[in-house]
Amino acid sequence: MNNEMEEKYKRIIRDGQGTLAIILINLIVFIVLNIFPNFGANLLLNPEITLILEKPWTLVTVFFSHEVLIHIILNMGILFYFGTRVEKITSAKIVVMIYLIAGLIGSLSFPLIGLVIEQTGLAAGASAAVMGVVAAFAVMRPDTVILKSKAKWWVFMLVIFSVISAIIIPQSLDSGVAHLTGIIVGLVFGYWIKNKENIKSK
């Protein structure tokens, strides 16, 4: 039994190195932000364009940063379930690429929404990046059941959640748009990867 468990964990690490590396970075930053809250000013994203230009790296560091425990648990839990599966189909490089590009484009949506409605406060969290990974997997393996639901329904639920949240809480419109942006990026990646798979199989 111990050998089976050991082999299972080794397989998870082997098949999910990129995903686990992302999760580890998020955990380290979470601990740092909770021990030294002032670091948030240099890691979290301010939606004002002038302040982003002063600290452009926050467009990336924001989706490695969480301040609330439940937030990081949800994001990293979902990333683990979907990221390791994407990585098993593709590679660690592809998972990291999807995470970074979905997260970055999600971050860029914040100042654009700020031009429409006034937003205050710093943004934190990897939701856009994580949703990108979920969407990519859903395109590649739509009928795979994860946590008692098919992957394609996970994407549908995440879209509904983002839209309803933005409607009920207008102040969360920027987050909702970032989430949807991340999903769109993931869908594009998923179709690209699936198309490559189809070409190779011919």
ROPATOR-987262 format. One line per field, with one value per atom (N, C-alpha, C): atom name; residue in three letters; z, x, y. Coordinates in nm, 2 decimals, always signed. Example, Ala and Ser with C-alpha at 12.3 -4.5 7.8 and 13.67 -1.06 7.14 Angstrom:
name: (N|CA|C|N|CA|C) .
resn: (ala|ala|ala|ser|ser|ser) .
pz: (+0.78|+0.78|+0.78|+0.71|+0.71|+0.79) .
px: (+1.32|+1.23|+1.32|+1.28|+1.37|+1.29) .
py: (-0.57|-0.45|-0.33|-0.22|-0.11|+0.00) .
***
This chain:
name: (N|CA|C|N|CA|C|N|CA|C|N|CA|C|N|CA|C|N|CA|C|N|CA|C|N|CA|C|N|CA|C|N|CA|C|N|CA|C|N|CA|C|N|CA|C|N|CA|C|N|CA|C|N|CA|C|N|CA|C|N|CA|C|N|CA|C|N|CA|C|N|CA|C|N|CA|C|N|CA|C|N|CA|C|N|CA|C|N|CA|C|N|CA|C|N|CA|C|N|CA|C|N|CA|C|N|CA|C|N|CA|C|N|CA|C|N|CA|C|N|CA|C|N|CA|C|N|CA|C|N|CA|C|N|CA|C|N|CA|C|N|CA|C|N|CA|C|N|CA|C|N|CA|C|N|CA|C|N|CA|C|N|CA|C|N|CA|C|N|CA|C|N|CA|C|N|CA|C|N|CA|C|N|CA|C|N|CA|C|N|CA|C|N|CA|C|N|CA|C|N|CA|C|N|CA|C|N|CA|C|N|CA|C|N|CA|C|N|CA|C|N|CA|C|N|CA|C|N|CA|C|N|CA|C|N|CA|C|N|CA|C|N|CA|C|N|CA|C|N|CA|C|N|CA|C|N|CA|C|N|CA|C|N|CA|C|N|CA|C|N|CA|C|N|CA|C|N|CA|C|N|CA|C|N|CA|C|N|CA|C|N|CA|C|N|CA|C|N|CA|C|N|CA|C|N|CA|C|N|CA|C|N|CA|C|N|CA|C|N|CA|C|N|CA|C|N|CA|C|N|CA|C|N|CA|C|N|CA|C|N|CA|C|N|CA|C|N|CA|C|N|CA|C|N|CA|C|N|CA|C|N|CA|C|N|CA|C|N|CA|C|N|CA|C|N|CA|C|N|CA|C|N|CA|C|N|CA|C|N|CA|C|N|CA|C|N|CA|C|N|CA|C|N|CA|C|N|CA|C|N|CA|C|N|CA|C|N|CA|C|N|CA|C|N|CA|C|N|CA|C|N|CA|C|N|CA|C|N|CA|C|N|CA|C|N|CA|C|N|CA|C|N|CA|C|N|CA|C|N|CA|C|N|CA|C|N|CA|C|N|CA|C|N|CA|C|N|CA|C|N|CA|C|N|CA|C|N|CA|C|N|CA|C|N|CA|C|N|CA|C|N|CA|C|N|CA|C|N|CA|C|N|CA|C|N|CA|C|N|CA|C|N|CA|C|N|CA|C|N|CA|C|N|CA|C|N|CA|C|N|CA|C|N|CA|C|N|CA|C|N|CA|C|N|CA|C|N|CA|C|N|CA|C|N|CA|C|N|CA|C|N|CA|C|N|CA|C|N|CA|C|N|CA|C|N|CA|C|N|CA|C|N|CA|C|N|CA|C|N|CA|C|N|CA|C|N|CA|C|N|CA|C|N|CA|C|N|CA|C|N|CA|C|N|CA|C|N|CA|C|N|CA|C|N|CA|C|N|CA|C|N|CA|C|N|CA|C|N|CA|C|N|CA|C|N|CA|C|N|CA|C|N|CA|C|N|CA|C|N|CA|C|N|CA|C|N|CA|C|N|CA|C|N|CA|C|N|CA|C|N|CA|C|N|CA|C|N|CA|C|N|CA|C|N|CA|C) .
resn: (met|met|met|asn|asn|asn|asn|asn|asn|glu|glu|glu|met|met|met|glu|glu|glu|glu|glu|glu|lys|lys|lys|tyr|tyr|tyr|lys|lys|lys|arg|arg|arg|ile|ile|ile|ile|ile|ile|arg|arg|arg|asp|asp|asp|gly|gly|gly|gln|gln|gln|gly|gly|gly|thr|thr|thr|leu|leu|leu|ala|ala|ala|ile|ile|ile|ile|ile|ile|leu|leu|leu|ile|ile|ile|asn|asn|asn|leu|leu|leu|ile|ile|ile|val|val|val|phe|phe|phe|ile|ile|ile|val|val|val|leu|leu|leu|asn|asn|asn|ile|ile|ile|phe|phe|phe|pro|pro|pro|asn|asn|asn|phe|phe|phe|gly|gly|gly|ala|ala|ala|asn|asn|asn|leu|leu|leu|leu|leu|leu|leu|leu|leu|asn|asn|asn|pro|pro|pro|glu|glu|glu|ile|ile|ile|thr|thr|thr|leu|leu|leu|ile|ile|ile|leu|leu|leu|glu|glu|glu|lys|lys|lys|pro|pro|pro|trp|trp|trp|thr|thr|thr|leu|leu|leu|val|val|val|thr|thr|thr|val|val|val|phe|phe|phe|phe|phe|phe|ser|ser|ser|his|his|his|glu|glu|glu|val|val|val|leu|leu|leu|ile|ile|ile|his|his|his|ile|ile|ile|ile|ile|ile|leu|leu|leu|asn|asn|asn|met|met|met|gly|gly|gly|ile|ile|ile|leu|leu|leu|phe|phe|phe|tyr|tyr|tyr|phe|phe|phe|gly|gly|gly|thr|thr|thr|arg|arg|arg|val|val|val|glu|glu|glu|lys|lys|lys|ile|ile|ile|thr|thr|thr|ser|ser|ser|ala|ala|ala|lys|lys|lys|ile|ile|ile|val|val|val|val|val|val|met|met|met|ile|ile|ile|tyr|tyr|tyr|leu|leu|leu|ile|ile|ile|ala|ala|ala|gly|gly|gly|leu|leu|leu|ile|ile|ile|gly|gly|gly|ser|ser|ser|leu|leu|leu|ser|ser|ser|phe|phe|phe|pro|pro|pro|leu|leu|leu|ile|ile|ile|gly|gly|gly|leu|leu|leu|val|val|val|ile|ile|ile|glu|glu|glu|gln|gln|gln|thr|thr|thr|gly|gly|gly|leu|leu|leu|ala|ala|ala|ala|ala|ala|gly|gly|gly|ala|ala|ala|ser|ser|ser|ala|ala|ala|ala|ala|ala|val|val|val|met|met|met|gly|gly|gly|val|val|val|val|val|val|ala|ala|ala|ala|ala|ala|phe|phe|phe|ala|ala|ala|val|val|val|met|met|met|arg|arg|arg|pro|pro|pro|asp|asp|asp|thr|thr|thr|val|val|val|ile|ile|ile|leu|leu|leu|lys|lys|lys|ser|ser|ser|lys|lys|lys|ala|ala|ala|lys|lys|lys|trp|trp|trp|trp|trp|trp|val|val|val|phe|phe|phe|met|met|met|leu|leu|leu|val|val|val|ile|ile|ile|phe|phe|phe|ser|ser|ser|val|val|val|ile|ile|ile|ser|ser|ser|ala|ala|ala|ile|ile|ile|ile|ile|ile|ile|ile|ile|pro|pro|pro|gln|gln|gln|ser|ser|ser|leu|leu|leu|asp|asp|asp|ser|ser|ser|gly|gly|gly|val|val|val|ala|ala|ala|his|his|his|leu|leu|leu|thr|thr|thr|gly|gly|gly|ile|ile|ile|ile|ile|ile|val|val|val|gly|gly|gly|leu|leu|leu|val|val|val|phe|phe|phe|gly|gly|gly|tyr|tyr|tyr|trp|trp|trp|ile|ile|ile|lys|lys|lys|asn|asn|asn|lys|lys|lys|glu|glu|glu|asn|asn|asn|ile|ile|ile|lys|lys|lys|ser|ser|ser|lys|lys|lys) .
pz: (+0.00|+0.00|+0.00|+0.08|+0.09|-0.04|-0.11|-0.24|-0.34|-0.33|-0.43|-0.41|-0.28|-0.25|-0.30|-0.27|-0.31|-0.46|-0.53|-0.68|-0.73|-0.66|-0.70|-0.69|-0.57|-0.55|-0.65|-0.68|-0.77|-0.91|-0.95|-1.07|-1.08|-0.97|-0.97|-0.99|-0.92|-0.93|-1.07|-1.12|-1.26|-1.36|-1.35|-1.45|-1.43|-1.32|-1.29|-1.23|-1.29|-1.24|-1.25|-1.37|-1.40|-1.31|-1.30|-1.21|-1.07|-1.02|-0.88|-0.85|-0.95|-0.94|-0.92|-1.00|-1.00|-0.86|-0.81|-0.68|-0.57|-0.58|-0.48|-0.47|-0.59|-0.59|-0.53|-0.56|-0.50|-0.35|-0.30|-0.16|-0.09|-0.15|-0.09|-0.08|-0.19|-0.20|-0.10|-0.08|+0.01|+0.16|+0.19|+0.32|+0.34|+0.24|+0.25|+0.27|+0.19|+0.20|+0.34|+0.40|+0.53|+0.64|+0.62|+0.72|+0.71|+0.58|+0.55|+0.46|+0.51|+0.43|+0.34|+0.38|+0.30|+0.16|+0.15|+0.02|-0.09|-0.04|-0.14|-0.23|-0.19|-0.27|-0.39|-0.38|-0.49|-0.57|-0.53|-0.59|-0.65|-0.58|-0.63|-0.74|-0.81|-0.92|-0.89|-0.92|-0.91|-1.05|-1.06|-1.19|-1.26|-1.19|-1.25|-1.35|-1.47|-1.58|-1.54|-1.48|-1.44|-1.34|-1.24|-1.14|-1.20|-1.30|-1.36|-1.44|-1.50|-1.57|-1.48|-1.35|-1.25|-1.21|-1.20|-1.15|-1.25|-1.37|-1.48|-1.44|-1.35|-1.31|-1.24|-1.18|-1.11|-1.20|-1.33|-1.43|-1.42|-1.38|-1.37|-1.22|-1.13|-0.99|-0.93|-0.98|-0.93|-0.93|-1.04|-1.05|-0.99|-0.90|-0.81|-0.67|-0.65|-0.52|-0.46|-0.34|-0.27|-0.13|-0.08|+0.06|+0.15|+0.09|+0.17|+0.15|+0.26|+0.26|+0.17|+0.18|+0.10|-0.05|-0.09|-0.23|-0.28|-0.21|-0.26|-0.26|-0.17|-0.16|-0.28|-0.31|-0.43|-0.56|-0.58|-0.70|-0.72|-0.62|-0.63|-0.64|-0.57|-0.58|-0.72|-0.78|-0.92|-1.01|-0.99|-1.08|-1.07|-0.95|-0.93|-1.01|-1.00|-1.07|-1.22|-1.27|-1.41|-1.47|-1.40|-1.45|-1.47|-1.37|-1.38|-1.50|-1.53|-1.64|-1.78|-1.78|-1.91|-1.93|-1.82|-1.83|-1.88|-1.83|-1.87|-2.02|-2.07|-2.22|-2.30|-2.25|-2.32|-2.26|-2.18|-2.11|-2.01|-1.92|-1.82|-1.88|-1.99|-2.06|-2.11|-2.16|-2.21|-2.10|-1.98|-1.87|-1.82|-1.81|-1.76|-1.86|-1.99|-2.09|-2.08|-2.07|-2.06|-1.94|-1.83|-1.70|-1.71|-1.77|-1.78|-1.88|-2.00|-2.10|-2.06|-2.00|-1.96|-1.84|-1.75|-1.64|-1.68|-1.78|-1.82|-1.90|-1.99|-2.06|-1.96|-1.86|-1.76|-1.69|-1.66|-1.59|-1.67|-1.80|-1.89|-1.90|-1.87|-1.88|-1.76|-1.65|-1.54|-1.57|-1.63|-1.66|-1.76|-1.86|-1.96|-1.90|-1.80|-1.73|-1.65|-1.60|-1.52|-1.59|-1.73|-1.81|-1.82|-1.79|-1.80|-1.67|-1.56|-1.43|-1.33|-1.23|-1.14|-1.04|-1.04|-0.95|-0.85|-0.73|-0.62|-0.56|-0.50|-0.43|-0.52|-0.46|-0.53|-0.56|-0.68|-0.72|-0.68|-0.64|-0.61|-0.66|-0.69|-0.72|-0.86|-0.87|-1.00|-1.08|-1.05|-1.10|-1.26|-1.32|-1.47|-1.52|-1.46|-1.51|-1.49|-1.38|-1.35|-1.44|-1.46|-1.55|-1.69|-1.73|-1.86|-1.87|-1.77|-1.77|-1.77|-1.70|-1.69|-1.83|-1.90|-2.03|-2.13|-2.12|-2.22|-2.21|-2.09|-2.07|-2.11|-2.09|-2.13|-2.28|-2.35|-2.50|-2.54|-2.48|-2.51|-2.47|-2.35|-2.30|-2.24|-2.32|-2.26|-2.18|-2.20|-2.13|-2.01|-1.98|-1.87|-1.74|-1.65|-1.52|-1.42|-1.36|-1.26|-1.14|-1.03|-0.91|-0.94|-1.00|-1.03|-1.13|-1.21|-1.32|-1.44|-1.56|-1.68|-1.70|-1.76|-1.78|-1.85|-1.95|-2.02|-1.94|-1.84|-1.75|-1.65|-1.61|-1.53|-1.59|-1.72|-1.79|-1.79|-1.82|-1.82|-1.69|-1.58|-1.44|-1.41|-1.45|-1.42|-1.50|-1.62|-1.70|-1.63|-1.59|-1.52|-1.39|-1.31|-1.19|-1.21|-1.31|-1.33|-1.37|-1.46|-1.51|-1.40|-1.32|-1.21|-1.10|-1.07|-0.97|-1.01|-1.14|-1.19|-1.19|-1.21|-1.21|-1.07|-0.98|-0.84|-0.77|-0.79|-0.73|-0.84|-0.88|-0.99|-0.96|-0.83|-0.80|-0.85|-0.87|-0.91|-1.07|-1.14|-1.28|-1.34|-1.29|-1.34|-1.32|-1.21|-1.18|-1.28|-1.30|-1.38|-1.53|-1.58|-1.71|-1.72|-1.62|-1.61|-1.62|-1.54|-1.55|-1.69|-1.75|-1.88|-1.98|-1.97|-2.06|-2.05|-1.92|-1.90|-1.96|-1.95|-2.01|-2.16|-2.22|-2.37|-2.42|-2.34|-2.38|-2.37|-2.26|-2.24|-2.36|-2.40|-2.51|-2.64|-2.66|-2.78|-2.77|-2.66|-2.64|-2.66|-2.60|-2.61|-2.75|-2.83|-2.97|-3.05|-3.01|-3.08|-3.05|-2.93|-2.89|-2.95|-2.95|-3.00|-3.15|-3.22|-3.36|-3.39|-3.31|-3.33|-3.31|-3.21|-3.18|-3.30|-3.36|-3.48|-3.60|-3.62|-3.73|-3.71|-3.59|-3.56|-3.58|-3.55|-3.56|-3.70|-3.80|-3.94|-4.01) .
px: (+0.08|+0.00|+0.09|+0.19|+0.28|+0.35|+0.39|+0.46|+0.36|+0.23|+0.14|+0.12|+0.11|+0.09|+0.22|+0.33|+0.46|+0.47|+0.43|+0.43|+0.33|+0.21|+0.11|+0.16|+0.23|+0.28|+0.39|+0.48|+0.59|+0.53|+0.42|+0.36|+0.30|+0.24|+0.18|+0.28|+0.40|+0.51|+0.57|+0.58|+0.64|+0.55|+0.42|+0.33|+0.28|+0.32|+0.27|+0.38|+0.50|+0.61|+0.58|+0.53|+0.50|+0.39|+0.28|+0.17|+0.21|+0.29|+0.33|+0.42|+0.51|+0.60|+0.52|+0.41|+0.32|+0.26|+0.21|+0.14|+0.24|+0.36|+0.46|+0.49|+0.51|+0.53|+0.42|+0.30|+0.18|+0.18|+0.21|+0.21|+0.32|+0.44|+0.54|+0.50|+0.45|+0.40|+0.29|+0.20|+0.09|+0.15|+0.24|+0.30|+0.37|+0.45|+0.52|+0.42|+0.31|+0.22|+0.15|+0.13|+0.06|+0.16|+0.29|+0.39|+0.43|+0.44|+0.48|+0.38|+0.26|+0.15|+0.19|+0.30|+0.34|+0.39|+0.44|+0.49|+0.38|+0.25|+0.14|+0.15|+0.20|+0.20|+0.29|+0.39|+0.48|+0.45|+0.34|+0.31|+0.17|+0.08|-0.06|-0.08|-0.19|-0.22|-0.31|-0.26|-0.35|-0.41|-0.54|-0.60|-0.57|-0.51|-0.48|-0.36|-0.38|-0.28|-0.15|-0.15|-0.03|+0.05|-0.02|+0.05|+0.10|+0.03|+0.08|+0.21|+0.22|+0.34|+0.45|+0.43|+0.53|+0.58|+0.49|+0.52|+0.46|+0.52|+0.47|+0.47|+0.57|+0.58|+0.46|+0.38|+0.26|+0.15|+0.17|+0.08|+0.10|+0.22|+0.25|+0.24|+0.30|+0.31|+0.17|+0.07|-0.07|-0.12|-0.10|-0.16|-0.07|+0.02|+0.10|+0.07|-0.02|-0.04|-0.18|-0.20|-0.33|-0.31|-0.41|-0.41|-0.50|-0.60|-0.71|-0.69|-0.70|-0.67|-0.77|-0.90|-0.99|-0.97|-0.92|-0.90|-0.79|-0.68|-0.57|-0.60|-0.68|-0.72|-0.80|-0.90|-0.98|-0.90|-0.83|-0.75|-0.65|-0.57|-0.47|-0.52|-0.64|-0.70|-0.75|-0.82|-0.87|-0.75|-0.64|-0.52|-0.46|-0.46|-0.40|-0.47|-0.60|-0.69|-0.68|-0.68|-0.68|-0.54|-0.45|-0.32|-0.24|-0.25|-0.17|-0.22|-0.35|-0.41|-0.37|-0.37|-0.32|-0.17|-0.10|+0.05|+0.07|-0.01|+0.00|-0.02|-0.12|-0.15|-0.04|+0.01|+0.10|+0.24|+0.27|+0.40|+0.39|+0.50|+0.50|+0.51|+0.58|+0.60|+0.47|+0.38|+0.25|+0.16|+0.16|+0.08|+0.13|+0.26|+0.31|+0.28|+0.28|+0.25|+0.11|+0.02|-0.13|-0.15|-0.09|-0.11|-0.06|+0.06|+0.12|+0.04|+0.01|-0.06|-0.20|-0.28|-0.41|-0.41|-0.32|-0.30|-0.27|-0.17|-0.13|-0.24|-0.31|-0.42|-0.53|-0.55|-0.65|-0.61|-0.49|-0.44|-0.46|-0.43|-0.44|-0.59|-0.68|-0.82|-0.86|-0.79|-0.82|-0.81|-0.70|-0.70|-0.80|-0.83|-0.93|-1.07|-1.11|-1.23|-1.23|-1.11|-1.10|-1.13|-1.12|-1.16|-1.31|-1.38|-1.53|-1.59|-1.55|-1.60|-1.48|-1.51|-1.40|-1.38|-1.25|-1.22|-1.11|-1.12|-1.03|-0.97|-0.86|-0.80|-0.71|-0.64|-0.55|-0.61|-0.58|-0.63|-0.53|-0.58|-0.50|-0.56|-0.48|-0.54|-0.50|-0.51|-0.47|-0.59|-0.71|-0.83|-0.83|-0.79|-0.79|-0.69|-0.58|-0.48|-0.53|-0.59|-0.64|-0.75|-0.84|-0.96|-0.91|-0.80|-0.74|-0.70|-0.64|-0.59|-0.72|-0.82|-0.94|-1.01|-1.02|-1.08|-1.00|-0.87|-0.78|-0.81|-0.82|-0.84|-0.98|-1.08|-1.21|-1.23|-1.15|-1.16|-1.09|-0.98|-0.90|-0.98|-1.03|-1.10|-1.24|-1.33|-1.46|-1.54|-1.53|-1.62|-1.55|-1.42|-1.35|-1.42|-1.45|-1.51|-1.41|-1.42|-1.33|-1.42|-1.40|-1.48|-1.63|-1.67|-1.81|-1.88|-1.80|-1.86|-1.77|-1.83|-1.75|-1.68|-1.56|-1.47|-1.55|-1.63|-1.70|-1.80|-1.86|-1.95|-1.88|-1.76|-1.68|-1.66|-1.63|-1.61|-1.74|-1.85|-1.98|-2.02|-1.99|-2.02|-1.93|-1.80|-1.71|-1.76|-1.81|-1.86|-1.98|-2.07|-2.20|-2.16|-2.07|-2.03|-1.97|-1.88|-1.82|-1.92|-2.02|-2.12|-2.21|-2.26|-2.36|-2.29|-2.16|-2.09|-2.08|-2.05|-2.04|-2.17|-2.28|-2.41|-2.46|-2.44|-2.48|-2.39|-2.26|-2.17|-2.09|-2.15|-2.09|-1.94|-1.90|-1.76|-1.66|-1.72|-1.64|-1.64|-1.68|-1.69|-1.55|-1.45|-1.31|-1.27|-1.30|-1.26|-1.33|-1.46|-1.54|-1.49|-1.46|-1.40|-1.27|-1.18|-1.05|-1.07|-1.17|-1.20|-1.24|-1.33|-1.38|-1.27|-1.18|-1.07|-0.98|-0.95|-0.87|-0.93|-1.06|-1.13|-1.12|-1.13|-1.12|-0.98|-0.88|-0.74|-0.72|-0.78|-0.77|-0.84|-0.95|-1.02|-0.94|-0.88|-0.79|-0.68|-0.61|-0.50|-0.55|-0.66|-0.72|-0.74|-0.80|-0.83|-0.70|-0.60|-0.47|-0.40|-0.41|-0.35|-0.42|-0.55|-0.64|-0.62|-0.60|-0.58|-0.44|-0.34|-0.21|-0.22|-0.30|-0.32|-0.39|-0.49|-0.56|-0.47|-0.38|-0.29|-0.19|-0.14|-0.04|-0.11|-0.24|-0.31|-0.34|-0.33|-0.37|-0.25) .
py: (-0.12|+0.00|+0.13|+0.12|+0.24|+0.26|+0.15|+0.16|+0.22|+0.18|+0.24|+0.39|+0.43|+0.57|+0.65|+0.59|+0.66|+0.67|+0.57|+0.57|+0.68|+0.69|+0.78|+0.92|+0.96|+1.09|+1.12|+1.02|+1.04|+1.08|+1.01|+1.03|+1.17|+1.21|+1.35|+1.45|+1.43|+1.53|+1.53|+1.41|+1.39|+1.45|+1.43|+1.48|+1.63|+1.68|+1.82|+1.91|+1.90|+1.99|+2.13|+2.17|+2.31|+2.37|+2.29|+2.32|+2.34|+2.24|+2.24|+2.36|+2.40|+2.51|+2.64|+2.65|+2.77|+2.78|+2.66|+2.66|+2.70|+2.65|+2.68|+2.82|+2.89|+3.03|+3.11|+3.07|+3.13|+3.12|+3.00|+2.98|+3.06|+3.07|+3.15|+3.30|+3.35|+3.49|+3.52|+3.42|+3.43|+3.45|+3.37|+3.37|+3.51|+3.55|+3.68|+3.79|+3.79|+3.90|+3.91|+3.79|+3.79|+3.82|+3.80|+3.83|+3.98|+4.02|+4.16|+4.22|+4.27|+4.32|+4.44|+4.51|+4.63|+4.59|+4.47|+4.42|+4.42|+4.43|+4.43|+4.54|+4.65|+4.77|+4.75|+4.66|+4.63|+4.50|+4.43|+4.30|+4.30|+4.37|+4.37|+4.48|+4.47|+4.55|+4.67|+4.79|+4.91|+4.93|+4.94|+4.96|+5.09|+5.19|+5.32|+5.30|+5.35|+5.33|+5.40|+5.52|+5.59|+5.51|+5.44|+5.37|+5.23|+5.18|+5.06|+5.09|+5.20|+5.24|+5.26|+5.30|+5.31|+5.17|+5.08|+4.94|+4.84|+4.83|+4.74|+4.59|+4.56|+4.42|+4.36|+4.46|+4.41|+4.35|+4.37|+4.30|+4.15|+4.11|+3.97|+3.92|+4.00|+3.95|+3.94|+4.01|+4.01|+3.87|+3.79|+3.66|+3.55|+3.59|+3.50|+3.55|+3.64|+3.70|+3.68|+3.63|+3.62|+3.67|+3.74|+3.79|+3.71|+3.65|+3.58|+3.43|+3.35|+3.21|+3.13|+3.16|+3.09|+3.11|+3.23|+3.27|+3.18|+3.17|+3.09|+2.94|+2.89|+2.75|+2.72|+2.80|+2.78|+2.78|+2.89|+2.90|+2.79|+2.76|+2.66|+2.52|+2.50|+2.37|+2.34|+2.44|+2.42|+2.40|+2.48|+2.48|+2.34|+2.28|+2.15|+2.04|+2.04|+1.94|+1.95|+2.08|+2.09|+2.11|+2.18|+2.20|+2.07|+1.98|+1.85|+1.77|+1.78|+1.71|+1.77|+1.90|+1.97|+1.93|+1.93|+1.90|+1.76|+1.67|+1.53|+1.51|+1.59|+1.58|+1.65|+1.77|+1.85|+1.85|+1.95|+1.96|+2.07|+2.08|+2.18|+2.32|+2.33|+2.45|+2.51|+2.42|+2.47|+2.52|+2.45|+2.49|+2.63|+2.64|+2.77|+2.88|+2.85|+2.95|+2.99|+2.90|+2.93|+3.02|+2.98|+3.05|+3.19|+3.21|+3.34|+3.43|+3.38|+3.46|+3.50|+3.40|+3.42|+3.52|+3.51|+3.60|+3.74|+3.75|+3.88|+3.96|+3.89|+3.95|+3.99|+3.90|+3.93|+4.06|+4.07|+4.19|+4.32|+4.31|+4.42|+4.47|+4.38|+4.42|+4.52|+4.51|+4.60|+4.75|+4.80|+4.94|+4.98|+4.89|+4.92|+4.94|+4.85|+4.87|+4.99|+5.03|+5.15|+5.27|+5.27|+5.38|+5.40|+5.29|+5.29|+5.32|+5.25|+5.28|+5.30|+5.38|+5.42|+5.30|+5.25|+5.14|+5.19|+5.14|+5.18|+5.05|+5.06|+4.95|+4.86|+4.77|+4.69|+4.55|+4.50|+4.37|+4.26|+4.15|+4.03|+3.91|+3.81|+3.68|+3.63|+3.49|+3.43|+3.37|+3.42|+3.36|+3.36|+3.47|+3.48|+3.37|+3.36|+3.26|+3.12|+3.10|+2.96|+2.93|+3.02|+2.99|+2.97|+3.03|+3.00|+2.85|+2.80|+2.66|+2.57|+2.60|+2.52|+2.52|+2.64|+2.64|+2.56|+2.57|+2.50|+2.35|+2.30|+2.15|+2.12|+2.20|+2.17|+2.16|+2.23|+2.22|+2.09|+2.05|+1.93|+1.81|+1.81|+1.69|+1.73|+1.77|+1.83|+1.74|+1.61|+1.51|+1.44|+1.48|+1.43|+1.48|+1.39|+1.42|+1.46|+1.58|+1.63|+1.68|+1.62|+1.66|+1.65|+1.54|+1.51|+1.59|+1.66|+1.74|+1.74|+1.73|+1.73|+1.86|+1.86|+1.98|+2.09|+2.06|+2.16|+2.24|+2.16|+2.23|+2.32|+2.28|+2.37|+2.51|+2.51|+2.64|+2.71|+2.64|+2.71|+2.77|+2.70|+2.75|+2.87|+2.86|+2.98|+3.10|+3.08|+3.20|+3.26|+3.17|+3.22|+3.29|+3.23|+3.29|+3.43|+3.44|+3.57|+3.68|+3.64|+3.73|+3.77|+3.67|+3.70|+3.79|+3.76|+3.84|+3.98|+4.01|+4.14|+4.22|+4.14|+4.21|+4.24|+4.14|+4.16|+4.26|+4.25|+4.34|+4.42|+4.54|+4.61|+4.65|+4.66|+4.69|+4.58|+4.46|+4.34|+4.33|+4.43|+4.42|+4.39|+4.46|+4.44|+4.30|+4.24|+4.10|+4.01|+4.03|+3.95|+3.95|+4.07|+4.09|+4.01|+4.02|+3.96|+3.80|+3.75|+3.61|+3.57|+3.64|+3.60|+3.61|+3.71|+3.72|+3.60|+3.56|+3.44|+3.32|+3.31|+3.19|+3.19|+3.31|+3.32|+3.28|+3.33|+3.29|+3.14|+3.08|+2.94|+2.86|+2.91|+2.84|+2.84|+2.96|+2.97|+2.87|+2.87|+2.77|+2.63|+2.60|+2.46|+2.42|+2.51|+2.48|+2.46|+2.54|+2.54|+2.40|+2.36|+2.23|+2.12|+2.12|+2.01|+2.00|+2.12|+2.11|+2.05|+2.08|+2.01|+1.86|+1.82|+1.68|+1.61|+1.68|+1.62|+1.61|+1.71|+1.70|+1.59|+1.57|+1.46|+1.32|+1.31|+1.18|+1.14|+1.24|+1.21|+1.14) .
***
